[in-house]
Amino acid sequence: MPARDPIETLGARWRAAQHVVVLTGAGISTASEIPDFRSPGGRWERYQPVPLPEFLASEDARAEYWRYKGETWAVIQRARPNPAHLALAELASADRVALLVTQNVDGLHERSGFPRERLVNVHGTDSEVVCMACGRREPRAAAQAAWESGVAVPRCACGGPWKPATISFGQSLVAEDLARAMREASRCDLFVAVGTSLVVGPIHQMFDVARAAGAATAIVTRSETPYDAAAGWKLEAPVEQVLPALRDRVLRSAG
């Protein structure tokens, strides 16, 4: 007897689920031409991250951080949501995703039309900046314009350095965001990880929390993860193909 199609079986499980939680990582945005971090040719082959303590301690480190962030902002601005983003937005609009937690800072989920009240940007966003002295937040545009005009480290009116409002190495996640992610993982009956290597803590623990609560689990990514053997489904086809196929199966019989 031929093996059952995993997209069909996962689609059926998703259709039957009452509370679906999704975690996305950099792999969902590569089809939008935003390179990821860890894969061959990824950003970490060309750029070494600047931890927050170094950013706070050194003007040279702040300038290096802004050099990278300033250059990559143009890439993010040109990017457009791909079929995987759009499929998740349609599923959420049909009440088939209770919460999406993303490790990405590119804003493509928001631009896809994903309902913001169901979205947690657990690693922050590149679309805003925050002053590391007074805590003020503003849209990215003015600080970016200053950098593009030749200012190595854009600064707030108070004199403190602006930093894109992403979570840097050495910086704690927003406690409320992490708590919400784990709470929803503990309540779900299906947990789906998309385009993530599931190695970045503590958010990768969502898989453990969901599984411990008895949820079905699925991983949709080309890369290996530490949870492959434990997942109910592991789909390695491109996410921009898998997610639309799943959407079609979930919504086909939703009514």
C-alpha positions, -999 to +999 in steps of 0.1 A: +000+000+000+015+034-009+024+058+019-002+084+027+006+119+015+019+138+045+004+171+032-030+153+031-027+139+066-014+171+081-040+191+063-067+168+078-052+171+112-051+209+109-087+210+097-098+190+128-077+210+153-094+235+176-063+256+186-034+258+162-001+276+171+026+283+145+062+293+150+081+307+120+118+314+114+141+328+087+134+299+063+099+313+056+114+345+042+142+331+020+117+328-009+112+366-005+149+370-011+158+377+025+188+354+033+187+335+065+215+333+092+227+298+095+225+282+061+255+282+037+257+316+023+236+330+051+242+363+069+265+349+095+291+340+069+294+377+061+285+394+094+293+387+130+265+397+154+271+426+178+259+416+213+240+442+232+267+447+259+292+455+231+267+479+214+263+498+247+300+499+255+317+508+222+310+535+195+329+513+171+306+484+178+276+506+174+289+518+140+295+482+129+260+472+140+245+501+121+266+493+090+250+459+089+215+470+098+216+500+074+226+478+045+201+450+052+172+475+056+171+480+019+168+443+013+139+441+038+122+471+022+123+455-013+111+421-001+074+411-005+054+384+013+057+351-005+030+324-009+039+309+025+032+342+043+000+347+024-012+311+031-008+316+069-026+350+067-055+333+049-056+305+075-056+330+103-084+350+087-104+318+085-098+313+123-075+283+116-044+298+134-049+310+170-014+325+173+016+329+151+050+335+169+077+347+145+114+349+151+117+371+121+121+409+123+113+416+086+077+426+090+065+403+062+038+387+083+023+421+089+026+430+053+009+398+043-023+408+061-018+385+090-041+397+119-018+416+142-038+406+173-027+370+166+009+378+159+039+379+183+072+393+170+092+376+197+126+390+184+113+425+178+111+444+146+134+463+122+107+488+113+112+508+145+142+521+165+145+525+202+168+549+221+192+530+244+193+560+267+157+572+272+138+543+258+119+564+232+106+544+202+101+558+167+095+546+132+128+536+115+127+562+087+144+592+103+173+571+119+178+553+086+179+585+067+205+599+091+226+567+085+223+570+048+234+606+049+267+595+065+260+594+103+277+563+115+255+560+146+221+578+145+211+594+177+179+604+195+172+640+205+184+631+240+218+622+226+214+584+231+221+560+203+192+547+183+191+509+179+167+491+156+140+476+179+152+440+175+163+416+202+201+415+201+223+388+215+227+394+252+193+411+254+163+396+271+130+388+252+100+408+262+086+389+291+050+393+281+056+381+245+075+350+258+048+342+283+021+345+257+039+322+233+044+295+259+009+298+273-006+293+238+018+264+231+005+247+262-031+252+251-028+241+214-038+208+199-015+213+168+019+230+168+035+238+135+071+250+131+078+266+097+112+276+084+130+274+117+159+253+129+144+251+164+178+257+180+173+293+192+163+294+229+142+299+247+115+301+220+124+266+206+109+253+239+075+259+224+078+225+207+085+208+240+056+226+258+031+218+230+042+181+229+041+177+266+005+191+265-004+163+240-005+184+209+002+170+175+035+185+161+047+193+126+080+207+112+081+223+078+117+232+069+144+220+046+170+219+074+175+193+101+163+202+136+168+186+170+131+177+170+128+158+137+125+124+153+098+136+178+076+154+153+045+138+139+052+153+105+085+165+090+080+181+055+112+192+037+097+206+005+100+244+001+077+262+025+063+284-002+050+253-018+039+234+014+020+261+031-003+269+001-010+232-003-019+229+034-041+260+032-060+245+003-066+212+022-076+229+054-100+254+039-113+231+012-136+214+037-136+240+064-173+247+057 
